[in-house]
Amino acid sequence: MDLIYQKQIQVTEEHIDQNNHVNNVQYVHWVEEIAGEHWNSLKHKTEYAELAWILVDHHIQYKKQVYLHDIITVKTYPKAPEGVKQPRKVEFYCNDKLVVDSSTLWVLVDLKTQKMKRLESDWLSKFTE
């Protein structure tokens, strides 16, 4: 199984700000949304299906503007865990050019106990076997 998850988004009026391009806050929303979609597509194959990912750190770089009616391809994938933190990349492409690059750190939490779950360093390899 490939750990890259992607989807396309067509830019609509609701995504546009007063400068007539996609609002930066919208990208942050999409980062969280696609990470959630990716996890929901995988979690049933893990022992962690009842746990939730919490975003703890987020870095985003805006490289080019995107405008009304443009089609964005969003790609996301997890990277190797760093202790209790799980890094994830989210990349936004328009016309095959990287327009936004995001690096995030997440922790897996048991919402009942509010405790973080430390993942095995090789837990992602189970998806590629």
Secondary structure as GFF3:
##gff-version 3
##sequence-region A 1 129
A	DSSP	beta_strand	5	10	.	.	.	ID=ss1
A	DSSP	three_ten_helix	13	15	.	.	.	ID=ss2
A	DSSP	alpha_helix	24	42	.	.	.	ID=ss3
A	DSSP	three_ten_helix	43	45	.	.	.	ID=ss4
A	DSSP	beta_strand	52	62	.	.	.	ID=ss5
A	DSSP	beta_strand	71	78	.	.	.	ID=ss6
A	DSSP	beta_strand	85	94	.	.	.	ID=ss7
A	DSSP	beta_strand	97	110	.	.	.	ID=ss8
A	DSSP	beta_strand	115	117	.	.	.	ID=ss9
A	DSSP	three_ten_helix	123	127	.	.	.	ID=ss10
###
